[in-house]
Amino acid sequence: MGHAPFYVPDINPEQHKLMIHGMVDRPLILSMADLKRLPSVTRVHYLECNGNKPMPAYKTVQRASGLTSCSEWTGVPLSLLLKQAGVHNGANWIIAEGTEDNKGTMSLPMAKAMADMLVAYGQNGEPVRPQNGFPLRLLVPAYEGLCNVKWLRRIKVVDEFYMTYNEMDRYTSVHPKTVKPIPFEQGPKSVITFPSGEQQLPERGHYQITGLAWSGGGSIRKVEVSTDGGKTWKGAEIQSAIHRIAHTRFGIDWNWDGEECVLMSRCTDDLGQVQPTAAEFARYFNWTADYLFAHPGTLTGHNNYILPWKVGRDGKVQNGLV
């Protein structure tokens, strides 16, 4: 999960280096062996591509929300490396660069780099795989997948936001002269995976509604499920370990009476943010850089609105968006 390369670089880990330079006292050039000698941390985090978007035409949960994954990541906190390098006052941004043809460059806030970014070399107890960024990738918890630069080779410390390769299309088409960075943090999101689009309930009776919830705002505090299109809500059971900024499984018992109904789920995170309906999202969320810059706390998730599932009298499940 992350930006899409033109190819997967063939990198010899024994020759790979990470350079940290720019507005620092002591530029660093680190080998993989150097990095692995430093104190490491292991954390569970999800990644989600901004391409995830519920749409009426998307028939399955995989098509609407399948561009996400959750892994156990191991690596060195970027804050440790930046402190070793000695960041200058006024250095408020970093530019991360990969090894592929387009370099996969991204401008990211220094505050986020110091908070929880990880220079990761391990995934689920083994080396990060080539298509996921081997031997080194940047993990930026809570930010859209594009920010998690693969095949990481360089971090430049700078004093302002720069329009890099991956920022060009999102900014130049909106504000070519007055570029302002958007907050990347993703808001609370949940999806029902059963029953969901193109599945078939064989008969009326007892079922368990199950799904996944996650948020860039921290842990999932609660998940609620509605079986009547949002008129009433009931609390679901959390069915997995709860980690910050990670997928969380939920479930709730349901007795289907054989009548047509609409299933919905919504989640609430540590910040008290509640997953919006499609109507709420459209009403309050405006896709302009100026609005997002001025309202960083307003529905920060990208396309995180509720995807309803309509169950017909024949038991067939379809996308319920209008």
Rosetta blueprint (number, residue, H / E / L):
1 M L
2 G L
3 H L
4 A L
5 P L
6 F L
7 Y L
8 V L
9 P L
10 D L
11 I L
12 N L
13 P L
14 E L
15 Q L
16 H L
17 K E
18 L E
19 M E
20 I E
21 H E
22 G E
23 M L
24 V E
25 D L
26 R L
27 P L
28 L E
29 I E
30 L E
31 S E
32 M H
33 A H
34 D H
35 L H
36 K H
37 R H
38 L L
39 P L
40 S L
41 V E
42 T E
43 R E
44 V E
45 H E
46 Y E
47 L E
48 E E
49 C L
50 N L
51 G L
52 N L
53 K L
54 P L
55 M L
56 P L
57 A L
58 Y L
59 K L
60 T L
61 V H
62 Q H
63 R H
64 A H
65 S H
66 G L
67 L L
68 T E
69 S E
70 C E
71 S E
72 E E
73 W E
74 T E
75 G E
76 V E
77 P E
78 L H
79 S H
80 L H
81 L H
82 L H
83 K H
84 Q H
85 A H
86 G L
87 V E
88 H L
89 N L
90 G L
91 A L
92 N L
93 W E
94 I E
95 I E
96 A E
97 E E
98 G L
99 T L
100 E L
101 D L
102 N L
103 K L
104 G L
105 T L
106 M E
107 S E
108 L E
109 P E
110 M H
111 A H
112 K H
113 A H
114 M H
115 A H
116 D L
117 M L
118 L E
119 V E
120 A E
121 Y E
122 G E
123 Q E
124 N L
125 G L
126 E E
127 P E
128 V L
129 R L
130 P H
131 Q H
132 N H
133 G L
134 F L
135 P L
136 L L
137 R E
138 L E
139 L E
140 V L
141 P L
142 A L
143 Y E
144 E L
145 G H
146 L H
147 C H
148 N L
149 V L
150 K L
151 W L
152 L L
153 R L
154 R E
155 I E
156 K E
157 V E
158 V E
159 D L
160 E L
161 F L
162 Y L
163 M L
164 T L
165 Y H
166 N H
167 E H
168 M H
169 D H
170 R H
171 Y H
172 T H
173 S L
174 V L
175 H L
176 P L
177 K L
178 T L
179 V L
180 K L
181 P L
182 I L
183 P L
184 F L
185 E E
186 Q L
187 G L
188 P L
189 K E
190 S E
191 V E
192 I E
193 T E
194 F E
195 P L
196 S L
197 G L
198 E L
199 Q L
200 Q E
201 L L
202 P L
203 E L
204 R L
205 G E
206 H E
207 Y E
208 Q E
209 I E
210 T E
211 G E
212 L E
213 A E
214 W E
215 S L
216 G L
217 G L
218 G L
219 S L
220 I E
221 R E
222 K E
223 V E
224 E E
225 V E
226 S E
227 T L
228 D E
229 G L
230 G L
231 K L
232 T L
233 W L
234 K E
235 G E
236 A L
237 E E
238 I E
239 Q L
240 S L
241 A L
242 I L
243 H L
244 R L
245 I L
246 A L
247 H L
248 T E
249 R E
250 F E
251 G E
252 I E
253 D E
254 W E
255 N E
256 W E
257 D L
258 G L
259 E L
260 E L
261 C E
262 V E
263 L E
264 M E
265 S E
266 R E
267 C E
268 T E
269 D E
270 D L
271 L L
272 G L
273 Q L
274 V E
275 Q L
276 P L
277 T L
278 A H
279 A H
280 E H
281 F H
282 A H
283 R H
284 Y H
285 F L
286 N L
287 W L
288 T L
289 A H
290 D H
291 Y H
292 L H
293 F H
294 A H
295 H L
296 P L
297 G L
298 T L
299 L L
300 T L
301 G L
302 H L
303 N L
304 N L
305 Y L
306 I L
307 L L
308 P L
309 W E
310 K E
311 V E
312 G L
313 R L
314 D L
315 G L
316 K E
317 V E
318 Q E
319 N E
320 G L
321 L L
322 V L
